[in-house]
Amino acid sequence: MSASTATAREKTRAANRAGFGAFIGSTIEWFDFYIYGTAAALVFDKVFFPELEGPIGTLVAFATFWVGFLARPLGGVIFGHYGDRLGRKKTLVITLLLMGVSTTAIGLLPGYASIGVAAPVLLVCIRMIQGIGLGGEWGGSVLIASEHAPKGKSVLYGAFAQQGSPVGNTLSTLSFLAISQLPDDAFVAWGWRVPFLASAALVVVGLLVRLKVAESPAMAGLIKKKEVVKLPLTEVLRKHPMLIVLGIGACTIGLSATYFKSTFALSWATSSLGFDRSSFLTIILVANITQILVQPFGAVIAMRMKSWSRAVVVMLVPELVLMPLMFVLISTENYGLAMLGVAVATIPHCLYYAALAGMLASRFPAHVRYTGISLCYQLCGTLLGGTTPIIGQFLLNRTGSITAVIVYAVFQVALTLGCMLLLLRRPNHDELAADAAAGPRTAPVAA
């Protein structure tokens, strides 16, 4: 075996290990984050806000859900700074520990009946810590996978990290579906805590996998050449402000679609319509399994099509019709139609979500990439993704009709489509770096 062949195989093994590590770690982190959303929809109003009845209690529970999104940009800035200066791997170990400890703490937190107002106050504080952890996790997880990728496959390897979201969501839904079989009193008293406490065991597994992943070649090269930036946040805001703005918009439906169906719709269907808790959790479970099966094809579509812009149009335009259809079919209160609507509406945005990470990362230079993509994704989560259940519930309370929520969902799809098409007109820094390494040639064509 030649030295070059052995080196190529080592690089492939390192890339696959990085992709698997990104997938496992992000699965655990998203599991932690999603179980909070499910609990907020089903039980937190009763445990932590029992004096607020009906829709108002649900709205306040959703507000604590949003607090995690409010903290995520802070996590993106903190861990983006250290990830762009010290390396991707170190930050990913810290974020995994931070998420695991905070999630377990929620499972141990006494309710309002035990410690009064201290319970919701502590819940909000722990939720903020959880948000900081996830804020630093996503960018590093995407980059540790995509920067290890063989040439031309950054979108495909970035999709490893993206796949953690639907798998984490599925595990979250399965855990709550299992405990939802408990009597209501037991579910409220202790049942909802089980998924939070189970996170401790999952984090141990994630750490064992993640500690074996090597630093990404791009970051290792920057450290070796001493080309790291002293203040990545200042650099990215000063030199790439429009990338941040377009990136925020481009992430929108990739984040918010999940919360339209698994948080807002879950609450709406079980409180205002005729669905019971187990039935609608099963509907969400089917949609999550659909996403797990279909989502990887989004990266394949992006790789196979000559134009990423054309791929984005193919993936997102159907959502302009399917998202409204989902709400209409849920409103029929027919179990089969609701399941069909939620599952089919999942397909466009999950295809897009698979390709999103690699596309977004390619638009930022490597020395500020962790900070740049983290700001885009986490600010979008704060402003648009995390507010989805709150705004949806507010519009429903105010108008008494699901139509206003449908209009808002369509707006988010259109915003995502427009911003990503504009973003893809910007230079592709992965191609620029490859061209620089290969020597002089004609100007590269952006995807």
Legacy VTK file of the C-alpha trace (Angstrom):
# vtk DataFile Version 3.0
C-alpha trace
ASCII
DATASET POLYDATA
POINTS 447 float
0.000 0.000 0.000
1.441 3.382 -1.015
1.876 6.204 1.481
-0.613 8.364 -0.428
-3.246 5.603 -0.348
-2.725 5.102 3.386
-3.012 8.847 3.971
-6.204 9.018 1.905
-7.724 6.163 3.919
-6.745 7.832 7.191
-8.397 11.051 6.058
-11.549 9.159 5.095
-11.657 7.408 8.477
-11.117 10.719 10.265
-13.885 12.315 8.201
-16.308 9.487 8.929
-15.437 9.577 12.631
-16.039 13.330 12.666
-19.377 12.918 10.908
-20.479 10.207 13.341
-19.312 12.251 16.334
-21.209 15.279 15.066
-24.331 13.176 14.581
-24.246 11.525 18.024
-23.457 14.718 19.890
-26.055 16.813 18.089
-28.665 14.074 18.570
-28.184 14.212 22.331
-28.177 18.016 22.437
-31.331 18.274 20.328
-33.013 15.584 22.428
-32.343 17.768 25.460
-33.691 20.842 23.743
-36.795 19.224 22.239
-37.985 17.526 25.414
-38.308 20.983 26.919
-40.588 22.096 24.064
-42.771 19.006 24.434
-42.983 19.427 28.198
-43.812 23.125 27.769
-46.716 22.186 25.502
-48.068 19.415 27.742
-47.277 19.977 31.398
-45.166 22.999 32.406
-48.197 25.261 32.791
-49.552 22.847 35.434
-46.241 22.234 37.244
-44.688 25.695 37.220
-47.582 28.093 36.485
-50.658 26.525 38.110
-52.222 29.911 38.953
-52.430 30.816 35.255
-55.251 28.917 33.603
-55.915 27.822 30.039
-54.312 29.601 27.059
-52.547 32.172 29.259
-50.687 29.454 31.165
-49.711 27.825 27.863
-48.502 31.165 26.520
-46.306 31.724 29.590
-44.916 28.175 29.335
-44.038 28.904 25.708
-42.332 32.105 26.857
-39.970 30.049 29.033
-39.401 27.848 25.981
-38.324 30.974 24.077
-35.853 31.941 26.820
-33.618 29.130 25.570
-33.593 30.754 22.138
-32.905 34.132 23.700
-29.743 32.688 25.263
-28.576 30.827 22.160
-26.878 33.811 20.438
-24.869 34.356 23.625
-23.731 30.740 23.432
-22.918 31.224 19.758
-20.762 34.269 20.545
-18.976 32.676 23.514
-18.247 29.318 21.951
-17.814 30.782 18.472
-15.038 32.969 19.887
-13.200 30.051 21.460
-14.026 27.713 18.599
-12.449 30.123 16.089
-9.414 30.672 18.351
-8.771 27.378 20.160
-10.488 24.785 17.999
-13.841 23.139 17.292
-13.327 19.963 19.345
-12.687 21.566 22.740
-15.823 23.690 22.595
-17.974 20.720 21.566
-16.984 18.761 24.665
-17.900 21.716 26.887
-21.266 22.365 25.190
-22.276 18.718 25.519
-21.536 18.767 29.248
-23.375 22.072 29.685
-26.511 20.782 27.991
-26.470 17.495 29.887
-26.094 19.043 33.326
-28.776 21.694 32.750
-31.268 19.194 31.307
-30.793 16.819 34.229
-31.265 19.758 36.612
-34.682 20.505 35.087
-35.689 16.917 35.772
-34.795 17.407 39.439
-36.388 20.856 39.827
-39.272 21.041 42.361
-42.547 22.501 41.082
-44.506 25.571 42.138
-46.441 23.582 44.742
-43.177 22.786 46.569
-41.101 25.984 46.439
-43.473 28.611 45.080
-42.262 31.311 42.708
-38.672 30.071 43.007
-39.643 27.121 40.785
-40.409 29.103 37.589
-37.496 31.462 38.291
-35.061 28.547 38.514
-36.659 26.960 35.447
-35.963 30.098 33.412
-32.358 30.285 34.680
-31.641 26.650 33.828
-33.327 27.055 30.447
-30.954 29.945 29.708
-27.944 27.750 30.498
-29.384 25.078 28.228
-29.767 27.671 25.466
-26.158 28.829 25.865
-24.995 25.229 25.497
-26.971 24.590 22.325
-25.962 27.997 20.985
-22.361 26.851 20.951
-23.076 23.281 19.901
-24.628 23.692 16.466
-21.882 25.668 14.753
-19.089 23.489 16.077
-20.915 20.276 15.262
-21.530 21.381 11.682
-17.921 22.481 11.205
-16.215 19.465 12.782
-18.064 17.370 10.178
-18.002 19.634 7.100
-14.354 20.719 7.529
-13.255 17.081 7.652
-15.185 16.327 4.470
-13.482 15.232 1.240
-13.392 17.885 -1.467
-16.839 18.711 -2.837
-18.699 16.898 -0.041
-18.988 19.580 2.659
-22.785 19.760 2.309
-23.074 15.983 2.616
-20.910 15.815 5.745
-22.571 18.896 7.241
-25.806 16.938 6.939
-24.469 14.457 9.537
-24.836 17.141 12.192
-28.228 18.168 10.802
-29.503 14.614 11.081
-29.146 14.877 14.852
-32.133 17.221 14.979
-34.843 14.837 13.693
-33.327 11.867 15.542
-33.218 13.874 18.781
-36.763 15.027 18.162
-37.893 11.453 17.541
-36.279 10.234 20.765
-37.967 13.123 22.578
-41.366 12.261 21.125
-40.928 8.540 21.838
-40.015 9.226 25.444
-43.068 11.409 25.997
-45.306 9.042 24.062
-44.257 6.252 26.432
-44.859 8.225 29.617
-48.087 9.753 28.279
-49.674 6.350 28.931
-49.469 7.154 32.645
-52.538 8.499 34.434
-52.683 12.309 34.316
-51.820 12.672 38.003
-48.686 10.532 37.681
-47.679 12.228 34.427
-47.842 15.676 36.048
-46.314 14.569 39.368
-43.223 12.720 38.096
-43.643 11.133 34.669
-42.547 14.177 32.654
-39.228 14.204 34.550
-38.039 10.833 33.220
-36.777 12.077 29.795
-34.864 14.914 31.468
-33.150 12.564 33.907
-32.328 10.084 31.137
-30.209 12.782 29.501
-27.406 12.130 32.002
-26.783 8.641 30.580
-26.938 9.889 26.992
-24.323 12.575 27.662
-21.829 9.964 28.878
-22.230 8.089 25.579
-21.843 11.325 23.600
-18.641 12.271 25.391
-17.061 8.870 24.738
-17.716 9.314 21.012
-16.823 12.994 20.755
-13.489 12.728 22.592
-12.207 10.432 19.827
-12.803 13.003 17.063
-9.760 14.906 15.777
-9.652 18.678 15.306
-10.834 19.770 11.845
-8.074 20.191 9.220
-9.122 23.776 8.429
-8.891 24.831 12.078
-5.688 22.882 12.680
-4.162 24.695 9.699
-5.168 28.108 11.045
-3.682 27.304 14.463
-0.452 25.988 12.919
-0.045 29.080 10.721
-1.070 31.383 13.598
-3.834 32.875 11.474
-6.570 32.772 14.105
-8.420 36.050 14.684
-8.127 37.800 18.028
-11.793 38.918 18.104
-13.850 36.805 15.658
-17.114 38.574 16.564
-15.728 42.013 15.718
-14.196 40.676 12.517
-17.358 39.023 11.246
-19.605 41.982 12.092
-17.230 44.462 10.515
-16.443 42.575 7.320
-19.473 40.348 6.756
-22.609 42.074 8.122
-24.764 41.261 5.092
-23.842 37.580 5.349
-25.206 37.624 8.903
-28.469 39.289 7.838
-29.034 36.932 4.898
-27.955 33.921 6.960
-30.542 34.709 9.648
-33.294 34.798 7.056
-31.993 31.688 5.278
-32.226 29.621 8.470
-35.851 30.557 9.231
-38.084 27.694 8.120
-35.339 25.172 8.855
-35.755 26.093 12.515
-39.373 27.188 12.865
-41.116 24.368 10.984
-40.377 21.909 13.777
-41.887 24.257 16.368
-44.959 24.885 14.223
-45.784 21.187 14.318
-44.248 19.744 17.486
-44.854 22.608 19.918
-47.555 24.985 18.669
-49.661 22.407 16.823
-49.325 19.913 19.697
-50.747 22.445 22.131
-53.454 23.626 19.699
-54.560 20.102 18.799
-54.740 18.850 22.395
-56.297 21.949 23.976
-58.550 23.459 21.280
-59.261 20.485 19.020
-60.366 16.942 19.720
-56.989 15.194 19.858
-55.729 13.511 22.995
-52.085 13.690 24.060
-51.035 10.240 22.831
-52.749 10.570 19.451
-51.044 13.789 18.456
-47.679 12.678 19.817
-48.022 9.669 17.505
-48.699 12.028 14.590
-45.551 13.964 15.434
-43.612 10.718 15.764
-44.610 9.674 12.238
-43.520 13.080 10.946
-40.182 12.761 12.741
-39.556 9.317 11.271
-40.431 10.752 7.851
-37.816 13.445 8.421
-35.148 10.940 9.452
-35.732 8.909 6.287
-36.107 11.786 3.829
-33.748 14.467 5.155
-30.415 13.002 3.914
-31.691 13.236 0.344
-31.589 17.020 0.660
-27.779 16.886 0.776
-27.789 14.434 -2.150
-30.021 16.753 -4.197
-27.727 19.709 -3.470
-24.666 17.703 -4.526
-26.227 16.264 -7.688
-27.753 19.470 -9.034
-25.316 21.819 -10.748
-26.844 24.857 -9.092
-27.442 25.074 -5.358
-29.902 27.878 -6.044
-32.006 25.600 -8.231
-31.863 22.903 -5.568
-33.157 25.339 -2.935
-36.092 26.324 -5.162
-36.957 22.661 -5.781
-36.873 21.921 -2.054
-38.702 24.967 -0.648
-41.382 26.046 -3.137
-43.646 23.046 -2.343
-43.673 24.145 1.313
-45.621 27.272 0.324
-48.549 24.938 -0.327
-47.895 22.049 2.055
-47.486 24.093 5.255
-50.996 25.659 4.943
-52.367 22.241 3.995
-50.952 20.805 7.214
-52.938 23.218 9.388
-56.099 22.695 7.352
-55.893 18.910 7.703
-55.188 19.129 11.437
-58.260 21.361 11.829
-60.469 18.576 10.422
-59.780 16.681 13.688
-59.443 13.531 11.581
-56.533 11.443 12.848
-55.512 10.031 9.454
-55.749 13.350 7.608
-53.818 15.154 10.327
-51.050 12.548 10.214
-50.877 12.841 6.419
-50.744 16.639 6.555
-47.972 16.830 9.153
-45.858 14.109 7.503
-46.094 15.537 3.973
-45.417 19.105 5.123
-42.235 17.825 6.790
-40.629 16.752 3.515
-39.696 20.119 1.902
-38.223 21.802 4.949
-36.280 18.707 6.057
-34.684 18.375 2.601
-33.659 22.001 2.878
-32.428 21.603 6.447
-29.985 18.877 5.382
-28.278 21.182 2.888
-28.544 24.363 4.970
-25.478 23.803 7.166
-22.983 23.216 4.359
-24.369 26.027 2.210
-24.237 28.510 5.070
-20.752 27.483 6.230
-19.303 27.810 2.712
-20.141 31.533 2.653
-17.907 32.404 5.619
-14.068 32.280 5.615
-12.667 29.589 7.919
-11.121 31.971 10.462
-14.537 33.416 11.470
-16.778 30.574 10.317
-17.764 29.202 13.739
-18.804 32.650 14.951
-20.489 33.558 11.663
-22.720 30.538 11.215
-23.500 30.412 14.946
-24.711 34.024 14.892
-26.910 33.362 11.853
-28.473 30.206 13.224
-28.883 31.301 16.822
-30.148 34.830 16.113
-32.674 33.258 13.758
-33.668 30.937 16.588
-34.153 33.875 18.939
-36.022 36.160 16.544
-37.973 33.730 14.364
-37.650 30.059 15.382
-38.146 30.239 19.134
-40.930 32.808 18.883
-42.976 30.541 16.607
-45.131 28.943 19.369
-45.584 32.297 21.139
-46.612 34.199 18.000
-48.741 31.297 16.812
-50.579 31.100 20.147
-50.947 34.895 20.253
-52.433 34.999 16.737
-54.760 32.122 17.586
-55.885 33.776 20.845
-56.359 37.143 19.144
-58.221 36.026 16.018
-59.772 32.751 17.119
-58.775 31.343 13.735
-55.849 29.302 12.426
-55.751 31.413 9.231
-53.468 34.050 10.739
-51.014 31.318 11.801
-51.042 29.919 8.250
-50.223 33.350 6.812
-47.320 33.685 9.232
-45.987 30.246 8.269
-46.102 31.088 4.549
-44.259 34.344 5.231
-41.479 32.390 6.941
-41.103 30.015 3.990
-40.921 32.925 1.524
-38.380 34.748 3.701
-36.164 31.662 3.842
-36.296 31.131 0.087
-35.453 34.737 -0.776
-32.590 35.072 1.700
-30.906 31.802 0.742
-31.043 32.633 -2.963
-29.352 35.964 -2.245
-26.815 34.290 0.059
-25.813 31.804 -2.629
-24.830 34.699 -4.894
-22.000 35.489 -2.454
-18.503 33.935 -2.859
-18.034 30.297 -1.872
-15.016 30.323 0.475
-14.571 26.558 0.299
-14.028 26.877 -3.447
-11.770 29.890 -3.004
-9.613 27.983 -0.509
-9.428 24.939 -2.801
-8.439 27.134 -5.746
-5.737 28.833 -3.684
-4.318 25.449 -2.671
-4.396 24.184 -6.272
-2.620 27.222 -7.704
-3.629 29.921 -10.262
-6.684 29.258 -12.392
-9.688 31.061 -13.716
-12.028 32.733 -11.232
-14.236 30.244 -9.359
-17.933 30.184 -9.937
-20.101 30.464 -6.849
-22.631 27.700 -6.377
LINES 1 448
447 0 1 2 3 4 5 6 7 8 9 10 11 12 13 14 15 16 17 18 19 20 21 22 23 24 25 26 27 28 29 30 31 32 33 34 35 36 37 38 39 40 41 42 43 44 45 46 47 48 49 50 51 52 53 54 55 56 57 58 59 60 61 62 63 64 65 66 67 68 69 70 71 72 73 74 75 76 77 78 79 80 81 82 83 84 85 86 87 88 89 90 91 92 93 94 95 96 97 98 99 100 101 102 103 104 105 106 107 108 109 110 111 112 113 114 115 116 117 118 119 120 121 122 123 124 125 126 127 128 129 130 131 132 133 134 135 136 137 138 139 140 141 142 143 144 145 146 147 148 149 150 151 152 153 154 155 156 157 158 159 160 161 162 163 164 165 166 167 168 169 170 171 172 173 174 175 176 177 178 179 180 181 182 183 184 185 186 187 188 189 190 191 192 193 194 195 196 197 198 199 200 201 202 203 204 205 206 207 208 209 210 211 212 213 214 215 216 217 218 219 220 221 222 223 224 225 226 227 228 229 230 231 232 233 234 235 236 237 238 239 240 241 242 243 244 245 246 247 248 249 250 251 252 253 254 255 256 257 258 259 260 261 262 263 264 265 266 267 268 269 270 271 272 273 274 275 276 277 278 279 280 281 282 283 284 285 286 287 288 289 290 291 292 293 294 295 296 297 298 299 300 301 302 303 304 305 306 307 308 309 310 311 312 313 314 315 316 317 318 319 320 321 322 323 324 325 326 327 328 329 330 331 332 333 334 335 336 337 338 339 340 341 342 343 344 345 346 347 348 349 350 351 352 353 354 355 356 357 358 359 360 361 362 363 364 365 366 367 368 369 370 371 372 373 374 375 376 377 378 379 380 381 382 383 384 385 386 387 388 389 390 391 392 393 394 395 396 397 398 399 400 401 402 403 404 405 406 407 408 409 410 411 412 413 414 415 416 417 418 419 420 421 422 423 424 425 426 427 428 429 430 431 432 433 434 435 436 437 438 439 440 441 442 443 444 445 446
